[in-house]
């Protein structure tokens, strides 16, 4: 839940997440057992379960009870965050796409069909000359909206 402890593991009342206070959170996204937060500066924070690499905090992070900066995205100004069941996408302000988590069904858009333990820049012929404008995810799929990059 991002409350700093695994106990209690549920609450029925809205609760302020102290770890996000003062960061200027402008967007939240939730997967099956994890969440992401995006700040007005473009920083991405992750918390929850990470047993499928969905936190993007590196291999071996099974749980993160408090919002934690996704270090692999430092220097990338996020514009939009979306969570699937156990995968995530970040659209940057420059139109790049970053993906991580479970990828066995192609949902990371990398063309490899493999999991990614940390945010990975999505490259390939389909995106080589396009800027990503929007993204959305389902349980095990992702959709993108793109446009040609200016020459």
ABEGO torsion letter per residue (X at the ends): XGAGBAOBABBABBBBBAAABGAGBABBBBBAABBBBBBAAGBBBBBEBAAAGAAGAEBGBABBABBBBBAAABGBBBABBBBBAABBBBBBAAGBBBBBEBAAAGAAGAGAGBBBABBBBBBEAAAAABBBABBBBBAABBBBBBBBBBX
